[in-house]
Amino acid sequence: MLRVVFAGLYGVGKTSLVQRLQRGSAPETEVRTTVGAAFGQVHVVRRGEKVEFAHPALNEIKGSEQWDVHIWDTAGQERFESLGPIYFREADVVIVVHDGTPRSQNKAAQLVKDLHQRANGPPLIQVWQNKADQTHVSESVEWHGELKTVHNIQTARVSARTGENVNAAFLDVVAQGIARRNPEAMHESVRLAARDAQNARDARDARDGNSRPKSRCWLW
C-alpha cells in the first residue's frame, strides 16, 4: 500500500484531480468543498519499473505486483491548516497543487518548505500546476525550474477538466514512491491500510452527517 496526499490552497482543483484519477473523467457536477480531508483509492500494477492502473489483463501477467494507492485529499482552507501535518506525517508521496495564481503558488512554496522539515524526513514531493487548459493562467516556468534544479522536485502542468497529463504525472510519482519503499515499510503498510479504512469510514460518516466524527478520524 502506498499513501499519497494532495495538498494546496482551496480552489486549486485538488478534489477534481482526485476524482479524475478515480473515475477517469472530470466531475459532472460542482465539486463540494473538502471538509478536513477526504479518502479515496486507486489500484495500480507494477511490472519492473513500469506502473499502470490496474486492469484484469495486467493482473494475470507473471511478475506483476498489485498495489493499493490510498489518496488523502486535504482541505485547503486556513481553518484546517493544523490538520495538514497529521496527514503528511506518514505520507509516502505528497502532491502539492497550485493553479498559477500568486496566492496559491505562495501556499505551495510554504508547503514544500514545511515538508522538508518533517521530523522523519521529507516524503517524495511533486508539484502540480492545475488548470493548464485555461489560457489566462500563466505557466510558473521560473519557479518550477527552481524546484527542479535546486530542490530536485519534479513538477507537472495538468488539467483536471481535460485530463491533460494527470494520469502520466500521477503514475510517474507513484512508481517513484513504490521504488522508495523498503521491506520494513511493506509490513507497516498492512497496519496503515487497516487504519486508513477506518479513517475513511469515519470521514464519510462525518461528511454525510451520520455520526459525530471520532478523534481517530483526524489523528494518526
Buried (B, 14 or more C-beta within 10 A) or exposed (E): BBBBBBBBBBBBBBBBBBBBBEEEEBBEEEBEEBBBBBBBBBEBBBEEEEBBBBEEEBEEEEEBEEBBBBBBBBBBEEEBEEBBBBBBEBBBBBBBBBBBBEEBBEBBBEBBEBBEEBEEEBBBBBBBBBBBBEEEBEEBEEBBEBBEEEBEBBBBBBBBBEBBBBBEBBBBBBBBBBEEBEEEBEEBBEEBBEEBEEBBBBBBBBBEEEEEBBEEBBEB
